[in-house]
């Protein structure tokens, strides 16, 4: 909060604001009265002061400097000319300069613009706003210099030497020269700059950048010309104290005509951060360090920053990798990008970026190469398995799912007007997201695949935020996978009617894509209903989805989740009647066997047939569990320096997975989709010696556990849900576990049984 101006206490502070802090003064006035415009006259200010008493001291200060201050200033100037040897006409100088000062203050305050109070030959006190600075300065200096010097000096000399005619001619010429010079000197505040420029340069040479508060850009808000050394001062401050440096850069970025220094400082500090990275860990932190860059800077250096952030993320992924193979892959990708960026600098027309970044990236290249060489020495068997995280696009260890891709292709080749919504559902950890991440590669270029993680997007507070998040993902994925640039959907357009604005934006977007169409995947789609239950969405979101299906032929909706529409509230089935359902099942045996024995070409680990069959039988070809067992097995084999896996080593890996994959089993046992009835059934089946119960035996178990009402209906609902999630399966003899490993985990952790 700015300290209020008071009369007469703030006579000097007011003059300081008028000359050096005109923008601050305007904000001060508008804080008192937000309705004030920049062209408000003194009469209007006087009238507004009746409603806003805080304006009265401001008016008193203004009138004091209009009526009183000009006269001592004028006589000081006249005395200066006299001491310099000029024949001064004192009254002329006094009147001229006084008028200049008075007009400068009055015009400045009334206009709310950085104008001038002429103090000296071409020196004034200025008040106002960037853009209209010249008006007040020009008037103040023109009146002060032209009238004061021309009339006072030239006319005085003329009267004393050659009489009225000569005086008139000399006075006219002097008036014109002085007036023209005064306007330009006042417009660009050159007298100030002559002092501020060398001072700014000296500050930049001080250790740590000196005290930023002493910089001219802090105490003078209107500096037209670049301040020498300002960018280097910001860099020095940023290197000494990054937090203080960022504050200083943010201040300069908003300063009048000095934003160039902030941009250069940001670029140089970025290069400094890159060059001072002495380890993979410091490279990994760069992406976070770059987060402070303002949007305009990110836009100016988009390709450079994107490259740096991508390499940094590869380094971070390498450090956090569960496997040496993935660590090697991440380091290799980061190294490739770094080398490509360095080569690109050779052709970059911006010599400044090349000069700063090329040596910096040379450090990164060496660190990444050293890290890759070390990782390659540490692992005899590359551990390519990834358990718990979705596989990336183009992942070398992605296997199978040909049936899913065929089903999707079959639906997508149908005529646009006949193309239904698609629902891809399957139990948790069956690889849905991994499948979706392969779509940019498996589908043809005519399809623009967009994947929106609604679990993340559902953090938005309302429909406007959600739809904006989806629009950003559409733009990002179209650019990344199909090199298409789409127009932005502004947040402002979404505030009034988000559903209509989103639909209109999408309609215009589709008009630009020709024969292509958008495949919009809403992953974890169930979160839409959660947002509606929380009151952050209403049922118009479902009307929007239906409208997209019916009226947007160049868009296909793909929902993916762990439930069918029938599992959720009726609103889904009501609005999405003709959705085509595709279930994602465990891998086929051939696909699972390939994942185990040959995840990558020339894989050195050799399995016995019994070892492979043990993995297949205990996992039921569930991809997550296969990945988990093989991951633990390879780690164990590398520690033992063995290249042959038998049943015994596989059994040890399975024991390890019962602990390492505990979150997966816990979710099946007590997750949001499992209720008490299902737990009772699972526990009863797991307790049996052969792992099976008939429907009659399950009924008896439920009755003995206290479930007496509608027992058949209760049993059927629970069994259907468990079968739906690939936990149980049935045959003529009854119900049993689909995955043997799940039965073992329940027996050991929930029932306290050893085997």
VOGU-3710 file (C-alpha; in Angstrom, 3 decimals, decimal comma):
1> xxxxxxxxxx> 0,000/0,000/0,000  1,427/3,392/-1,022  1,888/5,981/1,712  -0,604/8,842/1,111  0,618/12,239/-0,096  0,098/15,040/2,420  0,548/18,795/2,207  3,038/20,301/3,012  4,945/17,268/4,248  5,332/15,712/0,805
11> xxxxxxxxxx> 6,339/18,708/-1,327  9,623/17,071/-2,311  8,153/13,561/-2,559  5,475/14,888/-4,873  8,102/16,504/-7,125  10,036/13,202/-7,115  6,936/11,324/-8,198  6,110/13,944/-10,836  9,533/13,764/-12,413  10,763/10,235/-11,720
21> xxxxxxxxxx> 7,663/8,215/-10,758  4,860/9,380/-13,068  3,361/5,909/-13,462  3,308/5,503/-9,685  1,540/8,855/-9,356  -1,098/7,869/-11,880  -1,731/4,593/-10,038  -1,954/6,535/-6,794  -4,639/8,790/-8,254  -6,580/5,889/-9,735
31> xxxxxxxxxx> -6,350/3,939/-6,479  -8,112/6,832/-4,774  -10,677/7,186/-7,560  -10,781/4,177/-9,955  -13,035/6,128/-12,339  -10,337/8,703/-13,131  -9,123/8,750/-16,718  -5,692/9,797/-17,921  -7,102/13,017/-19,452  -8,778/14,326/-16,302
41> xxxxxxxxxx> -8,498/18,112/-15,931  -7,662/19,947/-12,717  -11,252/21,147/-12,569  -12,488/17,562/-12,672  -9,969/16,609/-9,982  -11,213/19,492/-7,848  -14,793/18,312/-8,235  -13,893/14,672/-7,541  -12,078/15,741/-4,380  -15,455/16,419/-2,777
51> xxxxxxxxxx> -16,266/12,710/-3,030  -12,663/11,549/-2,518  -11,007/13,740/0,152  -7,645/12,030/-0,400  -7,348/14,023/-3,648  -7,262/17,362/-1,785  -3,637/17,140/-0,567  -2,657/16,181/-4,128  -4,330/19,332/-5,472  -2,688/21,525/-2,818
61> xxxxxxxxxx> 0,721/20,120/-3,732  -0,012/20,724/-7,412  -1,101/24,335/-6,982  1,856/25,072/-4,717  4,288/23,931/-7,405  2,362/25,827/-10,075  2,207/29,137/-8,190  5,247/29,165/-5,893  7,991/26,801/-7,068  8,490/28,247/-10,616
71> xxxxxxxxxx> 9,790/31,616/-9,404  12,821/30,537/-7,370  13,601/27,982/-10,091  13,374/30,643/-12,789  15,684/33,078/-10,984  18,166/30,287/-10,262  18,279/29,549/-14,000  18,627/33,216/-14,869  21,443/33,514/-12,367  23,163/30,556/-13,936
81> xxxxxxxxxx> 23,065/32,185/-17,342  24,344/35,431/-15,883  27,257/33,657/-14,214  28,016/32,003/-17,553  28,512/35,435/-19,120  25,206/35,908/-20,902  23,511/39,271/-20,933  20,294/38,185/-19,219  16,946/39,846/-19,361  15,866/38,670/-15,905
91> xxxxxxxxxx> 12,177/39,362/-16,211  11,960/37,517/-19,530  13,786/34,494/-18,175  11,721/34,487/-15,009  8,426/34,712/-16,839  9,401/32,166/-19,492  10,773/29,528/-17,154  8,007/30,096/-14,641  5,417/29,577/-17,361  7,221/26,423/-18,468
101> xxxxxxxxxx> 7,294/25,022/-14,952  3,681/25,927/-14,302  2,452/24,475/-17,577  4,502/21,338/-16,969  3,040/20,645/-13,534  -0,491/21,667/-14,437  -0,513/19,771/-17,714  1,118/16,746/-16,140  -1,199/16,349/-13,171  -4,291/17,220/-15,173
111> xxxxxxxxxx> -3,371/14,774/-17,923  -2,170/12,027/-15,653  0,748/11,691/-18,056  4,532/11,886/-17,591  5,037/15,501/-18,645  7,520/18,097/-17,591  8,426/20,743/-15,092  11,374/22,520/-16,718  14,186/22,921/-14,245  17,142/24,347/-16,129
121> xxxxxxxxxx> 17,703/24,802/-19,811  16,176/21,478/-20,832  15,595/19,829/-17,500  12,154/19,375/-16,020  9,981/17,591/-13,544  7,829/15,089/-15,468  4,486/13,497/-14,675  2,603/10,888/-16,701  2,301/7,616/-18,507  4,381/5,929/-21,190
131> xxxxxxxxxx> 3,317/6,747/-24,715  2,127/10,330/-23,981  5,346/11,383/-22,279  6,359/13,714/-25,073  3,309/15,933/-24,762  3,939/17,341/-21,311  7,705/17,332/-21,610  7,588/19,093/-24,910  5,247/21,786/-23,631  7,128/22,248/-20,382
141> xxxxxxxxxx> 10,540/22,426/-22,011  9,339/24,385/-25,006  7,788/27,072/-22,823  10,651/27,108/-20,353  13,502/27,070/-22,853  11,952/28,896/-25,733  10,402/31,705/-23,728  13,054/31,846/-21,047  16,171/31,597/-23,213  14,914/33,125/-26,417
151> xxxxxxxxxx> 13,170/36,085/-24,848  15,402/36,459/-21,817  18,801/35,959/-23,468  18,421/36,645/-27,159  15,932/39,482/-26,845  17,963/41,026/-24,017  21,141/40,993/-26,147  19,252/42,325/-29,138  17,789/45,245/-27,220  21,196/46,128/-25,873
161> xxxxxxxxxx> 23,096/45,908/-29,189  21,037/46,382/-32,293  17,612/47,545/-31,208  14,173/46,105/-31,793  14,609/44,807/-35,341  17,792/42,904/-34,680  16,377/41,738/-31,403  13,261/40,558/-33,143  15,166/38,542/-35,721  17,644/37,128/-33,237
171> xxxxxxxxxx> 14,876/36,392/-30,791  12,861/34,588/-33,439  15,780/32,429/-34,533  16,778/31,694/-30,952  13,174/30,929/-30,066  12,951/28,417/-32,894  16,303/26,752/-32,186  15,791/26,629/-28,452  12,199/25,479/-28,797  13,105/22,670/-31,209
181> xxxxxxxxxx> 16,027/21,509/-29,140  13,963/21,746/-25,995  11,187/19,574/-27,415  13,608/16,788/-28,390  15,620/17,016/-25,198  12,426/16,941/-23,187  10,801/14,198/-25,210  13,678/11,765/-24,689  14,742/13,154/-21,273  18,296/13,310/-22,549
191> xxxxxxxxxx> 19,630/15,362/-19,650  18,563/12,563/-17,292  20,008/9,925/-19,580  23,411/11,604/-19,712  23,616/11,042/-15,959  21,778/7,697/-15,718  23,591/5,841/-18,524  27,142/5,928/-17,108  25,821/5,358/-13,590  23,966/2,226/-14,759
201> xxxxxxxxxx> 27,131/0,991/-16,471  29,178/1,463/-13,283  26,579/-0,459/-11,236  26,816/-3,418/-13,623  30,550/-3,672/-12,927  30,086/-4,084/-9,183  30,398/-7,500/-7,572  27,023/-9,229/-7,409  25,427/-6,470/-9,483  25,431/-3,988/-6,609
211> xxxxxxxxxx> 22,242/-2,811/-4,975  19,435/-3,071/-7,523  17,439/-0,413/-5,686  20,098/2,109/-6,735  19,607/1,357/-10,430  18,099/4,234/-12,470  15,377/1,882/-13,691  14,091/1,687/-10,106  13,946/5,385/-9,314  13,145/6,703/-12,818
221> xxxxxxxxxx> 10,077/5,155/-14,434  10,446/6,885/-17,826  13,749/6,050/-19,542  13,445/6,000/-23,300  16,888/4,776/-24,284  18,531/1,486/-23,237  20,471/1,670/-19,982  24,000/0,328/-20,599  24,896/-2,675/-18,479  21,394/-3,181/-17,079
231> xxxxxxxxxx> 21,196/-6,736/-18,446  24,584/-7,621/-16,951  23,557/-6,181/-13,602  20,504/-8,462/-13,620  22,668/-11,452/-14,526  25,119/-10,697/-11,706  22,286/-10,386/-9,186  20,698/-13,632/-10,454  23,957/-15,543/-10,134  24,530/-14,274/-6,587
241> xxxxxxxxxx> 20,937/-14,740/-5,405  18,470/-16,329/-7,819  15,371/-15,270/-5,879  16,465/-11,619/-5,780  17,522/-11,840/-9,404  14,099/-13,073/-10,466  12,427/-10,226/-8,593  14,716/-7,721/-10,295  14,135/-9,275/-13,728  10,374/-9,250/-13,192
251> xxxxxxxxxx> 10,559/-5,558/-12,280  12,645/-4,653/-15,333  10,420/-6,738/-17,631  7,570/-4,363/-16,802  9,669/-1,191/-16,899  9,259/1,430/-19,604  11,332/0,419/-22,657  13,823/-1,672/-20,624  12,268/-5,109/-21,159  15,153/-5,980/-23,520
261> xxxxxxxxxx> 17,460/-6,228/-20,498  15,143/-8,694/-18,744  14,981/-10,933/-21,832  18,748/-10,952/-22,300  19,323/-11,614/-18,603  16,901/-14,538/-18,630  18,636/-16,063/-21,626  22,090/-15,628/-20,109  21,019/-17,042/-16,740  19,525/-20,027/-18,537
271> xxxxxxxxxx> 22,831/-20,588/-20,317  24,614/-20,194/-16,981  22,382/-22,841/-15,378  23,036/-25,194/-18,266  26,783/-24,644/-18,267  27,143/-25,027/-14,501  25,369/-28,393/-14,509  28,076/-30,696/-13,205  26,064/-33,910/-12,849  23,053/-35,736/-14,223
281> xxxxxxxxxx> 21,145/-34,658/-11,116  21,733/-30,987/-11,881  20,655/-31,522/-15,505  17,476/-33,179/-14,210  16,701/-30,088/-12,129  16,945/-27,707/-15,085  13,340/-28,326/-16,215  12,163/-27,132/-12,811  14,592/-24,207/-12,857  13,173/-23,061/-16,202
291> xxxxxxxxxx> 9,649/-22,921/-14,789  10,213/-19,331/-13,636  10,520/-18,083/-17,216  7,611/-15,754/-18,114  5,317/-16,697/-21,043  6,684/-14,031/-23,396  10,233/-15,312/-22,936  9,138/-18,918/-23,450  7,440/-17,866/-26,694  10,556/-16,036/-27,924
301> xxxxxxxxxx> 12,859/-19,029/-27,312  10,314/-21,838/-27,697  12,456/-24,376/-29,594  15,518/-23,825/-27,408  13,634/-24,146/-24,120  11,661/-27,152/-25,344  14,913/-28,908/-26,198  16,496/-28,097/-22,836  13,432/-29,226/-20,903  13,177/-32,450/-22,911
311> xxxxxxxxxx> 16,813/-33,359/-22,260  16,346/-32,499/-18,592  13,320/-34,765/-18,345  15,245/-37,613/-19,988  17,995/-37,155/-17,391  15,423/-37,191/-14,594  13,763/-40,316/-16,016  17,178/-41,995/-16,210  17,919/-41,243/-12,571  14,505/-42,461/-11,406
321> xxxxxxxxxx> 14,463/-45,508/-13,677  13,795/-48,906/-12,152  15,912/-50,630/-14,779  19,350/-50,121/-16,232  17,936/-50,678/-19,707  15,485/-47,807/-19,353  18,239/-45,699/-17,812  20,351/-46,326/-20,894  17,469/-45,517/-23,232  16,697/-42,228/-21,469
331> xxxxxxxxxx> 20,341/-41,163/-21,472  20,695/-42,118/-25,125  17,636/-40,075/-26,086  18,884/-37,095/-24,085  22,307/-37,353/-25,702  20,809/-37,492/-29,219  18,751/-34,334/-28,600  21,735/-32,498/-27,097  23,912/-33,316/-30,100  21,153/-32,270/-32,515
341> xxxxxxxxxx> 20,745/-28,939/-30,703  24,480/-28,218/-30,852  24,569/-28,979/-34,562  21,537/-26,764/-35,075  23,289/-23,792/-33,473  25,727/-23,761/-36,382  22,856/-22,617/-38,608  21,062/-20,434/-36,053  20,860/-16,796/-37,240  20,686/-15,652/-33,625
351> xxxxxxxxxx> 24,422/-15,484/-32,865  23,777/-14,556/-29,241  21,941/-17,813/-28,477  24,575/-19,842/-30,316  27,402/-18,086/-28,497  25,836/-18,714/-25,096  24,372/-22,174/-25,514  26,836/-24,104/-27,639  29,581/-24,338/-24,991  26,959/-24,936/-22,321
361> xxxxxxxxxx> 25,492/-27,910/-24,152  28,978/-29,289/-24,679  29,059/-29,843/-20,898  25,710/-31,657/-21,049  26,871/-33,841/-23,914  29,876/-35,002/-21,929  27,846/-35,721/-18,774  25,182/-37,683/-20,662  27,798/-39,683/-22,585  29,657/-40,533/-19,361
371> xxxxxxxxxx> 26,403/-41,569/-17,670  25,460/-43,785/-20,617  28,868/-45,477/-20,638  28,618/-46,179/-16,920  25,082/-47,620/-17,244  26,196/-49,897/-20,067  28,952/-51,338/-17,874  26,619/-52,070/-14,961  24,136/-54,397/-16,623  24,834/-57,719/-18,259
381> xxxxxxxxxx> 21,136/-58,453/-18,930  19,210/-55,331/-19,955  16,209/-54,983/-17,677  13,649/-53,636/-20,112  10,585/-54,357/-18,021  8,399/-51,545/-16,746  5,883/-52,473/-14,058  3,449/-49,901/-12,750  3,892/-47,145/-15,342  2,271/-46,992/-18,786
391> xxxxxxxxxx> 4,659/-47,671/-21,645  5,711/-44,700/-23,747  4,828/-44,217/-27,401  7,167/-46,352/-29,568  8,186/-48,405/-26,520  10,381/-51,309/-27,609  8,881/-53,631/-25,018  5,246/-53,105/-25,979  3,878/-56,449/-27,085  0,618/-57,740/-28,473
401> xxxxxxxxxx> -2,808/-56,089/-28,474  -3,238/-56,698/-32,172  -6,875/-57,564/-31,509  -7,453/-54,155/-29,904  -5,846/-52,255/-32,772  -7,831/-54,250/-35,323  -11,078/-53,516/-33,502  -10,268/-49,802/-33,361  -9,304/-49,694/-37,026  -12,505/-51,497/-37,946
411> xxxxxxxxxx> -14,578/-48,867/-36,160  -12,582/-45,938/-37,473  -12,815/-46,875/-41,155  -16,605/-46,731/-41,077  -18,230/-43,620/-42,634  -17,999/-40,573/-40,386  -21,752/-40,212/-39,986  -21,999/-43,861/-38,877  -19,013/-43,868/-36,563  -20,129/-44,502/-32,954
421> xxxxxxxxxx> -18,470/-43,644/-29,692  -16,021/-46,323/-28,572  -15,598/-47,630/-25,037  -12,327/-49,400/-24,238  -12,594/-50,975/-20,811  -10,651/-53,466/-18,766  -9,459/-54,174/-15,256  -6,877/-51,915/-13,677  -3,266/-52,538/-14,708  -4,255/-54,448/-17,835
431> xxxxxxxxxx> -2,400/-51,973/-20,049  -5,167/-49,676/-21,320  -3,072/-46,535/-21,163  -0,084/-48,296/-22,725  -2,307/-49,326/-25,636  -3,609/-45,777/-26,064  -0,087/-44,369/-26,129  0,715/-46,502/-29,171  -2,161/-45,091/-31,240  -0,104/-42,277/-32,832
441> xxxxxxxxxx> 2,103/-44,977/-34,370  -0,432/-47,721/-35,113  -3,144/-45,536/-36,650  -2,639/-43,858/-40,009  -1,692/-40,187/-40,450  -5,293/-39,324/-41,298  -6,174/-39,834/-37,616  -5,204/-37,149/-35,089  -5,022/-39,043/-31,778  -5,570/-36,972/-28,630
451> xxxxxxxxxx> -5,290/-38,550/-25,167  -6,745/-36,672/-22,184  -6,112/-38,046/-18,702  -9,321/-37,096/-16,905  -7,938/-38,192/-13,554  -5,582/-35,237/-13,877  -7,968/-32,893/-15,706  -10,674/-33,504/-13,086  -8,657/-31,371/-10,679  -10,165/-28,333/-12,404
461> xxxxxxxxxx> -12,796/-26,478/-10,407  -15,458/-26,141/-13,109  -16,468/-26,870/-16,698  -14,530/-23,900/-18,070  -11,285/-25,191/-16,560  -11,911/-28,758/-17,687  -12,747/-27,848/-21,282  -9,816/-25,466/-21,468  -7,527/-28,282/-20,290  -8,969/-30,573/-22,994
471> xxxxxxxxxx> -8,513/-27,894/-25,675  -4,857/-27,461/-24,701  -4,302/-31,235/-24,949  -5,911/-31,291/-28,398  -3,551/-28,561/-29,581  -0,480/-30,163/-27,970  -1,077/-33,686/-29,313  -1,964/-32,452/-32,809  1,316/-30,545/-32,910  3,401/-33,371/-31,420
481> xxxxxxxxxx> 2,046/-36,295/-33,421  0,788/-34,714/-36,665  2,645/-31,369/-36,756  -0,619/-29,444/-36,975  -1,101/-26,058/-35,309  -4,597/-25,243/-34,091  -5,932/-21,921/-32,866  -6,188/-21,408/-29,124  -9,461/-21,477/-27,207  -9,324/-18,536/-24,821
491> xxxxxxxxxx> -10,361/-18,854/-21,202  -12,428/-15,685/-21,574  -14,632/-17,321/-24,216  -15,268/-20,247/-21,855  -16,327/-18,176/-18,867  -19,819/-17,252/-20,134  -20,960/-20,543/-21,680  -18,148/-23,121/-21,638  -20,072/-25,905/-23,391  -21,168/-23,746/-26,306
501> xxxxxxxxxx> -17,779/-22,057/-26,640  -15,957/-25,406/-26,679  -18,317/-26,844/-29,273  -17,960/-23,812/-31,549  -14,167/-23,864/-31,234  -14,083/-27,558/-32,075  -16,366/-27,017/-35,056  -14,088/-24,316/-36,500  -11,055/-26,477/-35,825  -12,510/-29,386/-37,784
511> xxxxxxxxxx> -13,046/-27,130/-40,780  -9,263/-26,767/-41,064  -8,181/-30,416/-40,958  -9,398/-31,530/-44,381  -9,896/-35,285/-44,687  -8,380/-36,007/-41,292  -10,377/-36,556/-38,147  -9,721/-36,320/-34,434  -9,788/-39,356/-32,169  -10,455/-37,800/-28,755
521> xxxxxxxxxx> -9,668/-40,311/-26,024  -11,019/-39,536/-22,559  -8,976/-41,840/-20,341  -10,329/-42,565/-16,835  -13,608/-41,180/-18,130  -15,399/-42,078/-14,883  -14,005/-38,897/-13,332  -16,551/-36,857/-15,292  -19,283/-38,362/-13,129  -17,227/-37,668/-10,020
531> xxxxxxxxxx> -16,923/-34,009/-10,998  -20,682/-33,875/-11,521  -21,337/-35,467/-8,120  -19,031/-32,859/-6,564  -21,061/-30,060/-8,139  -18,259/-28,907/-10,449  -20,104/-30,070/-13,583  -23,761/-30,429/-14,475  -25,494/-32,746/-16,914  -24,724/-30,387/-19,799
541> xxxxxxxxxx> -21,364/-32,138/-20,070  -23,244/-35,228/-21,284  -25,307/-33,136/-23,677  -22,024/-31,794/-25,044  -20,650/-35,325/-25,527  -23,798/-36,344/-27,360  -23,626/-33,229/-29,529  -20,021/-33,973/-30,411  -21,049/-37,451/-31,558  -24,029/-36,304/-33,587
551> xxxxxxxxxx> -22,846/-32,999/-35,090  -19,086/-33,329/-35,451  -18,411/-35,929/-38,167  -14,665/-35,314/-38,087  -14,383/-36,295/-34,434  -14,614/-39,701/-32,760  -14,934/-40,114/-29,003  -12,990/-42,930/-27,347  -13,750/-43,537/-23,677  -11,393/-45,726/-21,666
561> xxxxxxxxxx> -11,704/-46,901/-18,087  -12,252/-49,788/-15,719  -16,066/-49,790/-16,075  -18,721/-50,149/-18,721  -21,487/-47,559/-18,931  -23,832/-50,095/-17,290  -21,602/-50,132/-14,204  -22,190/-46,421/-13,670  -25,242/-44,194/-13,307  -27,933/-44,355/-16,036
571> xxxxxxxxxx> -26,924/-40,952/-17,418  -24,099/-42,592/-19,386  -26,248/-45,131/-21,182  -28,942/-42,506/-21,755  -26,629/-40,141/-23,647  -24,261/-42,688/-25,233  -26,711/-45,299/-26,476  -24,841/-46,734/-29,454  -21,328/-46,903/-28,016  -19,182/-49,750/-29,324
581> xxxxxxxxxx> -17,592/-51,669/-26,427  -14,105/-53,158/-26,752  -12,761/-55,132/-23,800  -9,050/-55,270/-23,180  -8,188/-58,757/-21,981  -4,932/-60,254/-20,726  -2,320/-61,022/-23,373  -2,636/-64,099/-25,510  -0,265/-66,912/-24,570  1,928/-66,282/-27,605
591> xxxxxxxxxx> 2,122/-62,561/-26,833  2,936/-63,253/-23,198  5,601/-65,796/-24,118  7,241/-63,292/-26,471  7,218/-60,633/-23,745  8,983/-63,057/-21,382  11,590/-64,594/-23,648  12,241/-61,889/-26,250  11,259/-58,431/-25,012  13,948/-56,950/-27,283
601> xxxxxxxxxx> 16,025/-58,469/-30,112  19,040/-60,547/-29,082  17,916/-60,770/-25,484  20,621/-62,671/-23,537  18,498/-64,247/-20,785  17,547/-67,851/-21,573  14,540/-69,597/-19,937  13,744/-73,237/-19,501  10,328/-74,243/-20,781  9,093/-74,976/-17,256
611> xxxxxxxxxx> 10,213/-71,529/-16,101  8,195/-69,827/-18,846  5,147/-72,006/-18,158  5,325/-71,159/-14,447  5,152/-67,451/-15,222  2,265/-67,966/-17,647  0,249/-70,114/-15,237  0,681/-67,877/-12,172  -0,077/-64,601/-13,999  -2,783/-65,785/-16,416
621> xxxxxxxxxx> -0,928/-63,636/-18,980  -1,750/-60,436/-17,095  0,808/-57,965/-18,533  1,502/-56,027/-15,338  2,319/-59,170/-13,368  4,504/-60,546/-16,163  6,437/-57,274/-16,227  6,775/-57,317/-12,422  8,038/-60,945/-12,243  10,470/-60,504/-15,130
631> xxxxxxxxxx> 11,743/-57,209/-13,704  12,552/-58,793/-10,326  13,949/-61,885/-12,022  16,387/-59,914/-14,208  17,576/-57,873/-11,225  18,236/-61,102/-9,367  20,023/-62,734/-12,334  22,265/-59,696/-12,781  23,254/-59,815/-9,128  24,089/-63,517/-9,472
641> xxxxxxxxxx> 25,703/-63,051/-12,918  23,545/-65,862/-14,375  22,093/-65,953/-17,866  19,789/-68,991/-17,487  16,451/-68,839/-15,684  14,905/-72,072/-14,379  11,823/-72,878/-12,296  13,696/-72,269/-9,044  14,818/-68,759/-10,002  11,328/-67,931/-11,306
651> xxxxxxxxxx> 9,832/-69,136/-8,009  12,148/-66,730/-6,161  11,040/-63,869/-8,407  7,381/-64,716/-7,757  8,013/-64,572/-4,015  9,592/-61,150/-4,512  6,598/-59,884/-6,497  4,165/-60,788/-3,722  5,857/-57,924/-1,856  7,049/-55,565/-4,597
661> xxxxxxxxxx> 3,654/-55,581/-6,374  1,652/-55,316/-3,153  -0,206/-52,107/-4,249  -1,666/-53,978/-7,213  -2,993/-56,814/-5,033  -4,213/-54,389/-2,384  -6,258/-52,516/-4,988  -7,926/-55,756/-6,087  -8,688/-56,692/-2,494  -9,768/-53,372/-0,971
671> xxxxxxxxxx> -9,951/-50,873/-3,805  -12,945/-48,665/-4,650  -14,497/-51,387/-6,843  -14,444/-54,097/-4,146  -17,121/-54,339/-1,446  -17,510/-56,531/1,652  -19,497/-59,198/-0,198  -16,757/-59,588/-2,805  -14,084/-59,798/-0,094  -16,052/-62,517/1,677
681> xxxxxxxxxx> -16,258/-64,558/-1,526  -12,589/-64,039/-2,385  -11,474/-65,040/1,102  -13,661/-68,168/1,063  -12,383/-69,334/-2,328  -8,750/-68,585/-1,405  -9,096/-70,642/1,795  -10,029/-73,836/-0,078  -7,374/-76,366/-0,978  -8,173/-76,481/-4,700
691> xxxxxxxxxx> -9,149/-72,806/-4,967  -12,725/-73,375/-6,129  -16,273/-73,023/-4,753  -19,621/-73,875/-6,304  -22,517/-71,426/-6,339  -24,179/-73,416/-3,546  -21,034/-73,246/-1,402  -20,753/-69,502/-2,022  -24,393/-69,087/-0,903  -23,625/-70,983/2,291
701> xxxxxxxxxx> -20,568/-68,803/2,925  -22,590/-65,614/2,527  -25,360/-66,898/4,817  -22,861/-67,824/7,514  -21,346/-64,341/7,195  -24,694/-62,646/7,896  -25,924/-61,905/4,373  -29,456/-63,294/4,524  -31,587/-61,065/2,280  -31,754/-61,602/-1,489
711> xxxxxxxxxx> -28,816/-63,955/-1,215  -28,926/-65,119/-4,846  -29,056/-61,568/-6,182  -26,249/-60,478/-3,852  -24,075/-63,395/-4,934  -24,708/-62,836/-8,639  -23,875/-59,120/-8,469  -20,614/-59,782/-6,611  -19,527/-62,617/-8,892  -20,371/-60,627/-11,995
721> xxxxxxxxxx> -18,239/-57,711/-10,780  -15,288/-59,959/-9,937  -15,508/-61,722/-13,283  -15,827/-58,365/-15,009  -12,521/-57,314/-13,442  -10,740/-60,568/-14,413  -10,334/-61,633/-10,781  -12,554/-64,758/-10,871  -13,654/-67,114/-13,613  -16,250/-69,853/-13,721
731> xxxxxxxxxx> -16,727/-73,268/-15,274  -18,986/-76,228/-14,667  -17,355/-77,055/-11,333  -17,777/-73,575/-9,875  -15,806/-70,386/-9,349  -12,046/-69,951/-8,983  -9,312/-67,362/-9,310  -8,328/-66,317/-12,785  -4,861/-65,305/-11,535  -3,103/-67,768/-9,247
741> xxxxxxxxxx> -0,808/-65,060/-7,897  -3,816/-63,158/-6,529  -4,951/-66,273/-4,635  -1,488/-66,690/-3,117  -1,355/-63,059/-1,999  -4,791/-63,249/-0,321  -3,882/-66,483/1,468  -0,603/-65,075/2,747  -1,488/-61,473/3,628  -5,213/-61,563/4,399
751> xxxxx> -5,758/-65,090/5,722  -2,353/-65,677/7,341  -1,778/-68,965/5,498  1,731/-69,886/4,371  0,844/-71,594/1,116
//
